[in-house]
Amino acid sequence: MTDLHKRSLLKLAALSAVASAALIGCGKKEEPAPPPAAAPVAAPAPAKVEPLKIAFAYVGPVGDGGWTFAHDNGRKEIEKEFGDKVVTSFVEKVPESADAERVIRDMASQGNKLIFGTTFGYMEPMLKVAADFKDVKFEHATGYKTADNLRTYDSRTYEGAYMAGVIAGKMSKTGTLGVVGSVPIPEVVRNINSFTLGAQSVNPKVKTKVVWVNEWFNPPKETEAATALINGGADVLFQNTDSSAVLQTAEKMNKRAFGWDSDMTAYGPKAHLGSAVINWGPYYIKAVKDALEGKWATGQTWWGVKEGAIDMVSIAADVPDDTKKRIDEIKAGLKDGSFSIWKGPIMDNTGKELVAKDAVADDKFLGGLKTYVKGVEGKVPGN
């Protein structure tokens, strides 16, 4: 073999080795690059839940210190309980007339879905408006007519009146009590009678004089009526009106009196014997909760001491301890059902039997009461 031939073979072998090495290196496949990360998809924003719009129609001013003031305290309890889930508003001094329908209709037109009318005289206007706004829920205080989207609620104010009567019967020196009446409807007649029954449980000889002002809130008229009662011999006054005028009059004339619907101690601290108060908060919170949870349904509700809606508070220091103890016993009995205010025998002031011996008056009877019990002088106007 020639040298040239050897060199050619060696060169060919070297080239083959290089080629083999190249092939081995190429045998390892390159991993494909990972695909680019997908852009994050934004989660859909949660649907905004609009607050429940709630409106209140008040017959008096929120500063009346009594009925309307107590309702407005209940409205504030709603705001405290539900926060931004609700928006509340009110219109005060809405008369019990055609104007009430206008105001309540305007509330519904403005998108309020829960509307409270807080006086008896709004009953017919609310029924009319409710018929035209089926998607709105209406609540009427102290009424008795309902519709599919209108229900009623009330407080057993007569329980507070009875407790006031127990104190009055003990504290009166003349045995003559005076009541300033607002509007002669069963609710008010029931309170006058219950006040008298409470007083008679302590002093059976007590008599009650009544002067009617035919308005819920009219401080000058209430003052005149209270003055007339004191001049007629009454030394302890009670009222079913919405202002503090009766208590203030008693303070000026050195007599005793009660707060009504809210704690009125500050209006006449020397005259004040106690306040029969209403707490609307528990019912208002329940009503709003029903609406928010889709559980609202028509019906009638009447709450009292048992449900925490009625109480006797700020009893004067000079009221005897045995009387204070009796008030506590009455509250306990009303809560557990062992005590009934309207248990017979009860007679009217003409001698006619209203409730038979050992019988207990039912709510239907109490809701239609139109006559005075024994011990109340005169006749109920219009009866």
DOTI-439985 format. One record per residue (C-alpha): z, x, y; residue in three letters. Coordinates in steps of 0.25 Angstrom, whole numbers, padded with zeros to 4 digits, always signed. Layout:
BEGIN
ZXYALA;...
END
This chain:
BEGIN
+0000+0000+0000MET;-0004+0006+0013THR;+0006+0007+0025ASP;-0002-0003+0033LEU;-0001-0013+0022HIS;+0015-0010+0021LYS;+0016-0012+0035ARG;+0009-0025+0035SER;+0018-0031+0024LEU;+0031-0026+0031LEU;+0026-0033+0044LYS;+0023-0046+0037LEU;+0037-0046+0030ALA;+0043-0044+0044ALA;+0035-0055+0050LEU;+0039-0064+0038SER;+0054-0061+0040ALA;+0053-0065+0055VAL;+0046-0078+0052ALA;+0056-0081+0041SER;+0068-0079+0051ALA;+0061-0087+0061ALA;+0059-0098+0051LEU;+0074-0098+0047ILE;+0078-0099+0062GLY;+0069-0111+0064CYS;+0075-0118+0052GLY;+0088-0122+0059LYS;+0084-0135+0067LYS;+0089-0137+0081GLU;+0098-0149+0083GLU;+0092-0159+0092PRO;+0099-0160+0106ALA;+0109-0172+0107PRO;+0103-0184+0114PRO;+0108-0186+0129PRO;+0121-0194+0130ALA;+0118-0208+0134ALA;+0122-0212+0148ALA;+0135-0220+0147PRO;+0133-0235+0148VAL;+0143-0242+0158ALA;+0152-0253+0152ALA;+0149-0266+0159PRO;+0159-0270+0170ALA;+0169-0281+0165PRO;+0166-0294+0171ALA;+0174-0297+0184LYS;+0184-0308+0181VAL;+0185-0316+0194GLU;+0199-0321+0198PRO;+0203-0335+0196LEU;+0203-0342+0210LYS;+0215-0351+0212ILE;+0218-0360+0224ALA;+0230-0368+0228PHE;+0230-0380+0237ALA;+0244-0381+0244TYR;+0249-0394+0252VAL;+0258-0386+0261GLY;+0259-0372+0267PRO;+0262-0360+0258VAL;+0274-0358+0267GLY;+0281-0371+0265ASP;+0292-0365+0257GLY;+0291-0376+0247GLY;+0280-0382+0238TRP;+0268-0374+0243THR;+0275-0362+0244PHE;+0279-0363+0229ALA;+0265-0366+0225HIS;+0260-0353+0233ASP;+0271-0345+0226ASN;+0265-0350+0213GLY;+0251-0345+0218ARG;+0256-0332+0221LYS;+0262-0331+0207GLU;+0248-0333+0202ILE;+0243-0321+0210GLU;+0254-0313+0205LYS;+0252-0317+0190GLU;+0237-0315+0189PHE;+0233-0305+0200GLY;+0218-0303+0202ASP;+0215-0314+0191LYS;+0217-0324+0202VAL;+0214-0327+0216VAL;+0223-0338+0223THR;+0221-0345+0236SER;+0228-0357+0243PHE;+0226-0368+0254VAL;+0239-0373+0260GLU;+0242-0386+0267LYS;+0231-0394+0260VAL;+0235-0409+0262PRO;+0235-0419+0252GLU;+0222-0426+0257SER;+0207-0425+0256ALA;+0209-0411+0261ASP;+0215-0407+0248ALA;+0202-0410+0241GLU;+0194-0402+0251ARG;+0203-0390+0249VAL;+0204-0390+0234ILE;+0189-0392+0233ARG;+0187-0380+0242ASP;+0196-0372+0233MET;+0187-0376+0221ALA;+0174-0373+0228SER;+0179-0359+0232GLN;+0180-0355+0217GLY;+0195-0357+0214ASN;+0196-0361+0199LYS;+0210-0365+0199LEU;+0216-0374+0210ILE;+0230-0379+0212PHE;+0233-0391+0221GLY;+0248-0391+0224THR;+0252-0405+0228THR;+0251-0419+0223PHE;+0241-0424+0233GLY;+0230-0415+0229TYR;+0229-0423+0216MET;+0216-0431+0219GLU;+0209-0420+0227PRO;+0211-0411+0216MET;+0205-0421+0206LEU;+0193-0423+0214LYS;+0190-0408+0216VAL;+0193-0405+0201ALA;+0182-0415+0197ALA;+0172-0407+0205ASP;+0176-0393+0201PHE;+0178-0393+0186LYS;+0178-0378+0185ASP;+0191-0377+0193VAL;+0205-0379+0188LYS;+0214-0388+0197PHE;+0229-0389+0196GLU;+0237-0400+0204HIS;+0252-0399+0207ALA;+0260-0411+0205THR;+0248-0421+0201GLY;+0246-0429+0189TYR;+0231-0430+0188LYS;+0223-0420+0180THR;+0208-0417+0177ALA;+0201-0408+0167ASP;+0202-0397+0178ASN;+0215-0402+0185LEU;+0229-0401+0180ARG;+0242-0404+0186THR;+0255-0396+0187TYR;+0269-0399+0193ASP;+0283-0394+0194SER;+0295-0402+0190ARG;+0301-0402+0204THR;+0310-0413+0200TYR;+0318-0403+0192GLU;+0321-0395+0204GLY;+0324-0407+0212ALA;+0334-0411+0202TYR;+0341-0398+0202MET;+0342-0399+0218ALA;+0348-0413+0216GLY;+0359-0407+0207VAL;+0363-0397+0218ILE;+0361-0408+0229ALA;+0370-0418+0222GLY;+0381-0407+0221LYS;+0380-0402+0236MET;+0378-0415+0243SER;+0390-0419+0251LYS;+0385-0433+0255THR;+0378-0437+0242GLY;+0366-0440+0250THR;+0353-0431+0247LEU;+0340-0431+0255GLY;+0326-0429+0250VAL;+0314-0426+0258VAL;+0302-0432+0250GLY;+0288-0428+0252SER;+0278-0437+0246VAL;+0283-0449+0237PRO;+0276-0445+0224ILE;+0283-0445+0210PRO;+0285-0430+0211GLU;+0293-0431+0224VAL;+0301-0444+0219VAL;+0304-0437+0206ARG;+0310-0425+0214ASN;+0318-0434+0223ILE;+0324-0442+0211ASN;+0327-0429+0203SER;+0334-0423+0215PHE;+0342-0436+0215THR;+0345-0436+0200LEU;+0350-0421+0201GLY;+0359-0425+0213ALA;+0365-0437+0205GLN;+0368-0428+0193SER;+0378-0422+0202VAL;+0382-0434+0211ASN;+0377-0447+0206PRO;+0380-0454+0220LYS;+0370-0445+0227VAL;+0359-0452+0235LYS;+0346-0447+0240THR;+0338-0450+0252LYS;+0323-0447+0254VAL;+0314-0446+0266VAL;+0299-0444+0263TRP;+0290-0436+0272VAL;+0277-0439+0264ASN;+0272-0425+0265GLU;+0274-0413+0257TRP;+0275-0403+0268PHE;+0280-0407+0282ASN;+0292-0400+0287PRO;+0294-0408+0299PRO;+0295-0421+0291LYS;+0303-0414+0281GLU;+0313-0410+0291THR;+0314-0424+0297GLU;+0316-0430+0283ALA;+0327-0420+0280ALA;+0334-0423+0293THR;+0333-0438+0291ALA;+0340-0436+0277LEU;+0351-0427+0282ILE;+0353-0437+0293ASN;+0354-0448+0282GLY;+0365-0441+0275GLY;+0359-0432+0265ALA;+0365-0418+0265ASP;+0356-0412+0254VAL;+0341-0412+0255LEU;+0330-0411+0245PHE;+0315-0412+0248GLN;+0302-0413+0241ASN;+0294-0408+0252THR;+0287-0394+0254ASP;+0294-0387+0265SER;+0308-0382+0268SER;+0311-0391+0279ALA;+0321-0400+0272VAL;+0329-0388+0268LEU;+0328-0382+0283GLN;+0332-0396+0288THR;+0345-0396+0279ALA;+0348-0382+0284GLU;+0348-0386+0299LYS;+0356-0398+0296MET;+0366-0392+0287ASN;+0363-0399+0274LYS;+0358-0394+0261ARG;+0344-0394+0254ALA;+0335-0388+0244PHE;+0322-0380+0244GLY;+0311-0386+0237TRP;+0299-0380+0229ASP;+0303-0366+0233SER;+0316-0359+0237ASP;+0319-0363+0251MET;+0332-0356+0253THR;+0328-0348+0265ALA;+0324-0361+0273TYR;+0338-0366+0273GLY;+0348-0357+0266PRO;+0360-0365+0270LYS;+0355-0378+0266ALA;+0348-0373+0253HIS;+0354-0378+0240LEU;+0343-0373+0231GLY;+0328-0374+0229SER;+0320-0382+0219ALA;+0308-0373+0217VAL;+0295-0373+0210ILE;+0289-0361+0204ASN;+0274-0364+0202TRP;+0271-0350+0197GLY;+0272-0352+0182PRO;+0263-0364+0183TYR;+0252-0357+0192TYR;+0252-0345+0183ILE;+0250-0354+0171LYS;+0239-0361+0177ALA;+0231-0349+0182VAL;+0233-0343+0168LYS;+0228-0355+0161ASP;+0215-0354+0171ALA;+0213-0339+0168LEU;+0214-0340+0153GLU;+0206-0353+0152GLY;+0217-0361+0147LYS;+0218-0371+0159TRP;+0218-0385+0156ALA;+0222-0398+0163THR;+0235-0405+0161GLY;+0249-0407+0168GLN;+0260-0397+0170THR;+0274-0400+0175TRP;+0284-0388+0175TRP;+0298-0387+0179GLY;+0311-0379+0177VAL;+0307-0377+0162LYS;+0294-0369+0166GLU;+0300-0362+0178GLY;+0293-0371+0188ALA;+0306-0377+0194ILE;+0319-0371+0198ASP;+0331-0373+0207MET;+0334-0360+0215VAL;+0343-0354+0226SER;+0354-0363+0224ILE;+0364-0362+0235ALA;+0377-0354+0233ALA;+0386-0366+0237ASP;+0380-0375+0226VAL;+0391-0376+0215PRO;+0390-0367+0203ASP;+0391-0380+0194ASP;+0379-0385+0201THR;+0371-0372+0199LYS;+0375-0372+0185LYS;+0370-0387+0183ARG;+0356-0382+0189ILE;+0355-0371+0179ASP;+0358-0381+0168GLU;+0347-0391+0173ILE;+0337-0379+0174LYS;+0341-0375+0159ALA;+0340-0390+0155GLY;+0326-0392+0161LEU;+0321-0379+0155LYS;+0325-0383+0141ASP;+0323-0398+0142GLY;+0338-0401+0140SER;+0339-0408+0154PHE;+0331-0419+0160SER;+0332-0423+0174ILE;+0326-0437+0172TRP;+0335-0442+0161LYS;+0340-0456+0162GLY;+0346-0465+0166PRO;+0339-0464+0179ILE;+0338-0476+0189MET;+0329-0478+0201ASP;+0336-0481+0214ASN;+0334-0496+0212THR;+0342-0496+0199GLY;+0329-0496+0190LYS;+0330-0487+0178GLU;+0320-0475+0179LEU;+0324-0467+0166VAL;+0332-0473+0155ALA;+0345-0467+0150LYS;+0343-0454+0142ASP;+0328-0455+0144ALA;+0320-0444+0151VAL;+0309-0447+0161ALA;+0296-0441+0157ASP;+0286-0434+0166ASP;+0277-0446+0167LYS;+0289-0454+0173PHE;+0293-0442+0182LEU;+0279-0441+0187GLY;+0278-0456+0191GLY;+0292-0457+0198LEU;+0291-0466+0210LYS;+0305-0471+0212THR;+0319-0465+0216TYR;+0330-0463+0207VAL;+0344-0469+0210LYS;+0350-0462+0221GLY;+0338-0460+0230VAL;+0337-0470+0241GLU;+0325-0478+0245GLY;+0311-0479+0239LYS;+0300-0470+0236VAL;+0289-0472+0246PRO;+0277-0480+0241GLY;+0284-0485+0229ASN;
END
